[in-house]
Amino acid sequence: MPTNFHNRKSKRKIRFASARCFLSKQQRFSASYNTMLPSQN
């Protein structure tokens, strides 16, 4: 992802998108983790 291509305005958008991607990754990981440990919800 070329950061130089985006202006300052879309920088916040990119950060938000990356945060969402990270959140979805965490959710996926926690889901698989919950299957291993059903006691933790």
mmCIF file as Biopython writes it, N, C-alpha, C and O atoms, coordinates in Angstrom:
data_model
#
loop_
_atom_site.group_PDB
_atom_site.id
_atom_site.type_symbol
_atom_site.label_atom_id
_atom_site.label_alt_id
_atom_site.label_comp_id
_atom_site.label_asym_id
_atom_site.label_entity_id
_atom_site.label_seq_id
_atom_site.pdbx_PDB_ins_code
_atom_site.Cartn_x
_atom_site.Cartn_y
_atom_site.Cartn_z
_atom_site.occupancy
_atom_site.B_iso_or_equiv
_atom_site.auth_seq_id
_atom_site.auth_asym_id
_atom_site.pdbx_PDB_model_num
ATOM 1   N N  . MET A ? 1  ? 0.846   -1.195  0.000  1.0 0.0 1  A 1 
ATOM 2   C CA . MET A ? 1  ? 0.000   0.000   0.000  1.0 0.0 1  A 1 
ATOM 3   C C  . MET A ? 1  ? 0.885   1.251   0.000  1.0 0.0 1  A 1 
ATOM 4   O O  . MET A ? 1  ? 1.581   1.513   0.981  1.0 0.0 1  A 1 
ATOM 5   N N  . PRO A ? 2  ? 0.865   2.012   -1.075 1.0 0.0 2  A 1 
ATOM 6   C CA . PRO A ? 2  ? 1.710   3.202   -1.172 1.0 0.0 2  A 1 
ATOM 7   C C  . PRO A ? 2  ? 1.185   4.329   -0.294 1.0 0.0 2  A 1 
ATOM 8   O O  . PRO A ? 2  ? 0.175   4.950   -0.625 1.0 0.0 2  A 1 
ATOM 9   N N  . THR A ? 3  ? 1.852   4.600   0.814  1.0 0.0 3  A 1 
ATOM 10  C CA . THR A ? 3  ? 1.382   5.647   1.721  1.0 0.0 3  A 1 
ATOM 11  C C  . THR A ? 3  ? 1.569   7.023   1.098  1.0 0.0 3  A 1 
ATOM 12  O O  . THR A ? 3  ? 0.803   7.944   1.383  1.0 0.0 3  A 1 
ATOM 13  N N  . ASN A ? 4  ? 2.581   7.168   0.251  1.0 0.0 4  A 1 
ATOM 14  C CA . ASN A ? 4  ? 2.836   8.462   -0.378 1.0 0.0 4  A 1 
ATOM 15  C C  . ASN A ? 4  ? 1.709   8.855   -1.316 1.0 0.0 4  A 1 
ATOM 16  O O  . ASN A ? 4  ? 1.481   10.041  -1.553 1.0 0.0 4  A 1 
ATOM 17  N N  . PHE A ? 5  ? 1.011   7.877   -1.848 1.0 0.0 5  A 1 
ATOM 18  C CA . PHE A ? 5  ? -0.066  8.159   -2.793 1.0 0.0 5  A 1 
ATOM 19  C C  . PHE A ? 5  ? -1.242  8.827   -2.093 1.0 0.0 5  A 1 
ATOM 20  O O  . PHE A ? 5  ? -1.904  9.683   -2.679 1.0 0.0 5  A 1 
ATOM 21  N N  . HIS A ? 6  ? -1.508  8.449   -0.855 1.0 0.0 6  A 1 
ATOM 22  C CA . HIS A ? 6  ? -2.664  8.984   -0.131 1.0 0.0 6  A 1 
ATOM 23  C C  . HIS A ? 6  ? -2.319  10.314  0.526  1.0 0.0 6  A 1 
ATOM 24  O O  . HIS A ? 6  ? -1.194  10.539  0.972  1.0 0.0 6  A 1 
ATOM 25  N N  . ASN A ? 7  ? -3.310  11.178  0.571  1.0 0.0 7  A 1 
ATOM 26  C CA . ASN A ? 7  ? -3.094  12.464  1.237  1.0 0.0 7  A 1 
ATOM 27  C C  . ASN A ? 7  ? -3.398  12.344  2.729  1.0 0.0 7  A 1 
ATOM 28  O O  . ASN A ? 7  ? -3.783  11.279  3.211  1.0 0.0 7  A 1 
ATOM 29  N N  . ARG A ? 8  ? -3.222  13.431  3.441  1.0 0.0 8  A 1 
ATOM 30  C CA . ARG A ? 8  ? -3.408  13.384  4.890  1.0 0.0 8  A 1 
ATOM 31  C C  . ARG A ? 8  ? -4.839  13.013  5.255  1.0 0.0 8  A 1 
ATOM 32  O O  . ARG A ? 8  ? -5.069  12.343  6.262  1.0 0.0 8  A 1 
ATOM 33  N N  . LYS A ? 9  ? -5.797  13.442  4.448  1.0 0.0 9  A 1 
ATOM 34  C CA . LYS A ? 9  ? -7.201  13.171  4.769  1.0 0.0 9  A 1 
ATOM 35  C C  . LYS A ? 9  ? -7.473  11.671  4.810  1.0 0.0 9  A 1 
ATOM 36  O O  . LYS A ? 9  ? -8.115  11.180  5.738  1.0 0.0 9  A 1 
ATOM 37  N N  . SER A ? 10 ? -6.988  10.947  3.812  1.0 0.0 10 A 1 
ATOM 38  C CA . SER A ? 10 ? -7.261  9.511   3.730  1.0 0.0 10 A 1 
ATOM 39  C C  . SER A ? 10 ? -6.360  8.730   4.684  1.0 0.0 10 A 1 
ATOM 40  O O  . SER A ? 10 ? -6.545  7.527   4.865  1.0 0.0 10 A 1 
ATOM 41  N N  . LYS A ? 11 ? -5.389  9.405   5.293  1.0 0.0 11 A 1 
ATOM 42  C CA . LYS A ? 11 ? -4.506  8.700   6.234  1.0 0.0 11 A 1 
ATOM 43  C C  . LYS A ? 11 ? -5.319  8.145   7.398  1.0 0.0 11 A 1 
ATOM 44  O O  . LYS A ? 11 ? -5.097  7.022   7.849  1.0 0.0 11 A 1 
ATOM 45  N N  . ARG A ? 12 ? -6.265  8.954   7.876  1.0 0.0 12 A 1 
ATOM 46  C CA . ARG A ? 12 ? -7.116  8.501   8.972  1.0 0.0 12 A 1 
ATOM 47  C C  . ARG A ? 12 ? -7.961  7.314   8.517  1.0 0.0 12 A 1 
ATOM 48  O O  . ARG A ? 12 ? -8.171  6.360   9.267  1.0 0.0 12 A 1 
ATOM 49  N N  . LYS A ? 13 ? -8.439  7.390   7.282  1.0 0.0 13 A 1 
ATOM 50  C CA . LYS A ? 13 ? -9.241  6.291   6.731  1.0 0.0 13 A 1 
ATOM 51  C C  . LYS A ? 13 ? -8.416  5.002   6.712  1.0 0.0 13 A 1 
ATOM 52  O O  . LYS A ? 13 ? -8.897  3.935   7.095  1.0 0.0 13 A 1 
ATOM 53  N N  . ILE A ? 14 ? -7.170  5.122   6.259  1.0 0.0 14 A 1 
ATOM 54  C CA . ILE A ? 14 ? -6.296  3.940   6.163  1.0 0.0 14 A 1 
ATOM 55  C C  . ILE A ? 14 ? -6.061  3.364   7.549  1.0 0.0 14 A 1 
ATOM 56  O O  . ILE A ? 14 ? -6.104  2.150   7.747  1.0 0.0 14 A 1 
ATOM 57  N N  . ARG A ? 15 ? -5.813  4.249   8.504  1.0 0.0 15 A 1 
ATOM 58  C CA . ARG A ? 15 ? -5.559  3.773   9.857  1.0 0.0 15 A 1 
ATOM 59  C C  . ARG A ? 15 ? -6.791  3.049   10.389 1.0 0.0 15 A 1 
ATOM 60  O O  . ARG A ? 15 ? -6.678  2.021   11.056 1.0 0.0 15 A 1 
ATOM 61  N N  . PHE A ? 16 ? -7.974  3.595   10.087 1.0 0.0 16 A 1 
ATOM 62  C CA . PHE A ? 16 ? -9.211  2.972   10.527 1.0 0.0 16 A 1 
ATOM 63  C C  . PHE A ? 16 ? -9.390  1.609   9.860  1.0 0.0 16 A 1 
ATOM 64  O O  . PHE A ? 16 ? -9.798  0.640   10.501 1.0 0.0 16 A 1 
ATOM 65  N N  . ALA A ? 17 ? -9.079  1.549   8.573  1.0 0.0 17 A 1 
ATOM 66  C CA . ALA A ? 17 ? -9.213  0.289   7.836  1.0 0.0 17 A 1 
ATOM 67  C C  . ALA A ? 17 ? -8.256  -0.757  8.393  1.0 0.0 17 A 1 
ATOM 68  O O  . ALA A ? 17 ? -8.631  -1.913  8.587  1.0 0.0 17 A 1 
ATOM 69  N N  . SER A ? 18 ? -7.018  -0.344  8.650  1.0 0.0 18 A 1 
ATOM 70  C CA . SER A ? 18 ? -6.041  -1.291  9.192  1.0 0.0 18 A 1 
ATOM 71  C C  . SER A ? 18 ? -6.478  -1.748  10.579 1.0 0.0 18 A 1 
ATOM 72  O O  . SER A ? 18 ? -6.292  -2.909  10.942 1.0 0.0 18 A 1 
ATOM 73  N N  . ALA A ? 19 ? -7.059  -0.834  11.353 1.0 0.0 19 A 1 
ATOM 74  C CA . ALA A ? 19 ? -7.548  -1.195  12.685 1.0 0.0 19 A 1 
ATOM 75  C C  . ALA A ? 19 ? -8.670  -2.217  12.554 1.0 0.0 19 A 1 
ATOM 76  O O  . ALA A ? 19 ? -8.744  -3.171  13.327 1.0 0.0 19 A 1 
ATOM 77  N N  . ARG A ? 20 ? -9.548  -2.010  11.564 1.0 0.0 20 A 1 
ATOM 78  C CA . ARG A ? 20 ? -10.649 -2.962  11.349 1.0 0.0 20 A 1 
ATOM 79  C C  . ARG A ? 20 ? -10.097 -4.318  10.947 1.0 0.0 20 A 1 
ATOM 80  O O  . ARG A ? 20 ? -10.563 -5.354  11.421 1.0 0.0 20 A 1 
ATOM 81  N N  . CYS A ? 21 ? -9.104  -4.305  10.073 1.0 0.0 21 A 1 
ATOM 82  C CA . CYS A ? 21 ? -8.496  -5.566  9.633  1.0 0.0 21 A 1 
ATOM 83  C C  . CYS A ? 21 ? -7.886  -6.275  10.835 1.0 0.0 21 A 1 
ATOM 84  O O  . CYS A ? 21 ? -8.049  -7.484  11.002 1.0 0.0 21 A 1 
ATOM 85  N N  . PHE A ? 22 ? -7.185  -5.518  11.667 1.0 0.0 22 A 1 
ATOM 86  C CA . PHE A ? 22 ? -6.565  -6.104  12.858 1.0 0.0 22 A 1 
ATOM 87  C C  . PHE A ? 22 ? -7.643  -6.649  13.786 1.0 0.0 22 A 1 
ATOM 88  O O  . PHE A ? 22 ? -7.477  -7.711  14.386 1.0 0.0 22 A 1 
ATOM 89  N N  . LEU A ? 23 ? -8.753  -5.915  13.901 1.0 0.0 23 A 1 
ATOM 90  C CA . LEU A ? 23 ? -9.834  -6.358  14.780 1.0 0.0 23 A 1 
ATOM 91  C C  . LEU A ? 23 ? -10.427 -7.667  14.268 1.0 0.0 23 A 1 
ATOM 92  O O  . LEU A ? 23 ? -10.672 -8.589  15.045 1.0 0.0 23 A 1 
ATOM 93  N N  . SER A ? 24 ? -10.656 -7.742  12.953 1.0 0.0 24 A 1 
ATOM 94  C CA . SER A ? 24 ? -11.209 -8.968  12.379 1.0 0.0 24 A 1 
ATOM 95  C C  . SER A ? 24 ? -10.247 -10.130 12.599 1.0 0.0 24 A 1 
ATOM 96  O O  . SER A ? 24 ? -10.670 -11.253 12.874 1.0 0.0 24 A 1 
ATOM 97  N N  . LYS A ? 25 ? -8.951  -9.854  12.477 1.0 0.0 25 A 1 
ATOM 98  C CA . LYS A ? 25 ? -7.945  -10.903 12.719 1.0 0.0 25 A 1 
ATOM 99  C C  . LYS A ? 25 ? -8.031  -11.375 14.164 1.0 0.0 25 A 1 
ATOM 100 O O  . LYS A ? 25 ? -8.007  -12.575 14.437 1.0 0.0 25 A 1 
ATOM 101 N N  . GLN A ? 26 ? -8.130  -10.427 15.082 1.0 0.0 26 A 1 
ATOM 102 C CA . GLN A ? 26 ? -8.228  -10.763 16.500 1.0 0.0 26 A 1 
ATOM 103 C C  . GLN A ? 26 ? -9.488  -11.575 16.764 1.0 0.0 26 A 1 
ATOM 104 O O  . GLN A ? 26 ? -9.459  -12.545 17.521 1.0 0.0 26 A 1 
ATOM 105 N N  . GLN A ? 27 ? -10.607 -11.173 16.133 1.0 0.0 27 A 1 
ATOM 106 C CA . GLN A ? 27 ? -11.859 -11.894 16.313 1.0 0.0 27 A 1 
ATOM 107 C C  . GLN A ? 27 ? -11.711 -13.335 15.835 1.0 0.0 27 A 1 
ATOM 108 O O  . GLN A ? 27 ? -12.164 -14.265 16.502 1.0 0.0 27 A 1 
ATOM 109 N N  . ARG A ? 28 ? -11.082 -13.516 14.687 1.0 0.0 28 A 1 
ATOM 110 C CA . ARG A ? 28 ? -10.890 -14.852 14.147 1.0 0.0 28 A 1 
ATOM 111 C C  . ARG A ? 28 ? -10.033 -15.681 15.114 1.0 0.0 28 A 1 
ATOM 112 O O  . ARG A ? 28 ? -10.338 -16.840 15.399 1.0 0.0 28 A 1 
ATOM 113 N N  . PHE A ? 29 ? -8.967  -15.068 15.606 1.0 0.0 29 A 1 
ATOM 114 C CA . PHE A ? 29 ? -8.073  -15.761 16.520 1.0 0.0 29 A 1 
ATOM 115 C C  . PHE A ? 29 ? -8.801  -16.114 17.805 1.0 0.0 29 A 1 
ATOM 116 O O  . PHE A ? 29 ? -8.674  -17.232 18.305 1.0 0.0 29 A 1 
ATOM 117 N N  . SER A ? 30 ? -9.567  -15.163 18.348 1.0 0.0 30 A 1 
ATOM 118 C CA . SER A ? 30 ? -10.284 -15.409 19.595 1.0 0.0 30 A 1 
ATOM 119 C C  . SER A ? 30 ? -11.338 -16.501 19.382 1.0 0.0 30 A 1 
ATOM 120 O O  . SER A ? 30 ? -11.605 -17.293 20.285 1.0 0.0 30 A 1 
ATOM 121 N N  . ALA A ? 31 ? -11.933 -16.539 18.190 1.0 0.0 31 A 1 
ATOM 122 C CA . ALA A ? 31 ? -12.928 -17.570 17.903 1.0 0.0 31 A 1 
ATOM 123 C C  . ALA A ? 31 ? -12.281 -18.946 17.940 1.0 0.0 31 A 1 
ATOM 124 O O  . ALA A ? 31 ? -12.811 -19.863 18.568 1.0 0.0 31 A 1 
ATOM 125 N N  . SER A ? 32 ? -11.147 -19.099 17.277 1.0 0.0 32 A 1 
ATOM 126 C CA . SER A ? 32 ? -10.442 -20.382 17.288 1.0 0.0 32 A 1 
ATOM 127 C C  . SER A ? 32 ? -9.961  -20.692 18.694 1.0 0.0 32 A 1 
ATOM 128 O O  . SER A ? 32 ? -9.931  -21.850 19.109 1.0 0.0 32 A 1 
ATOM 129 N N  . TYR A ? 33 ? -9.583  -19.648 19.427 1.0 0.0 33 A 1 
ATOM 130 C CA . TYR A ? 33 ? -9.118  -19.833 20.805 1.0 0.0 33 A 1 
ATOM 131 C C  . TYR A ? 33 ? -10.269 -20.304 21.686 1.0 0.0 33 A 1 
ATOM 132 O O  . TYR A ? 33 ? -10.088 -21.147 22.565 1.0 0.0 33 A 1 
ATOM 133 N N  . ASN A ? 34 ? -11.463 -19.746 21.438 1.0 0.0 34 A 1 
ATOM 134 C CA . ASN A ? 34 ? -12.634 -20.146 22.223 1.0 0.0 34 A 1 
ATOM 135 C C  . ASN A ? 34 ? -13.001 -21.595 21.942 1.0 0.0 34 A 1 
ATOM 136 O O  . ASN A ? 34 ? -13.503 -22.284 22.831 1.0 0.0 34 A 1 
ATOM 137 N N  . THR A ? 35 ? -12.765 -22.064 20.739 1.0 0.0 35 A 1 
ATOM 138 C CA . THR A ? 35 ? -13.071 -23.457 20.424 1.0 0.0 35 A 1 
ATOM 139 C C  . THR A ? 35 ? -12.130 -24.376 21.203 1.0 0.0 35 A 1 
ATOM 140 O O  . THR A ? 35 ? -12.507 -25.471 21.622 1.0 0.0 35 A 1 
ATOM 141 N N  . MET A ? 36 ? -10.888 -23.896 21.386 1.0 0.0 36 A 1 
ATOM 142 C CA . MET A ? 36 ? -9.937  -24.687 22.170 1.0 0.0 36 A 1 
ATOM 143 C C  . MET A ? 36 ? -10.300 -24.634 23.649 1.0 0.0 36 A 1 
ATOM 144 O O  . MET A ? 36 ? -10.242 -25.644 24.350 1.0 0.0 36 A 1 
ATOM 145 N N  . LEU A ? 37 ? -10.677 -23.434 24.117 1.0 0.0 37 A 1 
ATOM 146 C CA . LEU A ? 37 ? -11.044 -23.267 25.524 1.0 0.0 37 A 1 
ATOM 147 C C  . LEU A ? 37 ? -12.491 -22.768 25.608 1.0 0.0 37 A 1 
ATOM 148 O O  . LEU A ? 37 ? -12.733 -21.561 25.617 1.0 0.0 37 A 1 
ATOM 149 N N  . PRO A ? 38 ? -13.428 -23.677 25.669 1.0 0.0 38 A 1 
ATOM 150 C CA . PRO A ? 38 ? -14.846 -23.269 25.715 1.0 0.0 38 A 1 
ATOM 151 C C  . PRO A ? 38 ? -15.209 -22.561 27.017 1.0 0.0 38 A 1 
ATOM 152 O O  . PRO A ? 38 ? -16.220 -21.862 27.084 1.0 0.0 38 A 1 
ATOM 153 N N  . SER A ? 39 ? -14.391 -22.740 28.044 1.0 0.0 39 A 1 
ATOM 154 C CA . SER A ? 39 ? -14.693 -22.101 29.329 1.0 0.0 39 A 1 
ATOM 155 C C  . SER A ? 39 ? -14.597 -20.587 29.202 1.0 0.0 39 A 1 
ATOM 156 O O  . SER A ? 39 ? -15.344 -19.858 29.855 1.0 0.0 39 A 1 
ATOM 157 N N  . GLN A ? 40 ? -13.661 -20.103 28.346 1.0 0.0 40 A 1 
ATOM 158 C CA . GLN A ? 40 ? -13.517 -18.658 28.163 1.0 0.0 40 A 1 
ATOM 159 C C  . GLN A ? 40 ? -14.448 -18.181 27.066 1.0 0.0 40 A 1 
ATOM 160 O O  . GLN A ? 40 ? -14.442 -18.722 25.960 1.0 0.0 40 A 1 
ATOM 161 N N  . ASN A ? 41 ? -15.245 -17.176 27.367 1.0 0.0 41 A 1 
ATOM 162 C CA . ASN A ? 41 ? -16.181 -16.655 26.371 1.0 0.0 41 A 1 
ATOM 163 C C  . ASN A ? 41 ? -15.929 -15.172 26.180 1.0 0.0 41 A 1 
ATOM 164 O O  . ASN A ? 41 ? -16.609 -14.528 25.381 1.0 0.0 41 A 1 
#
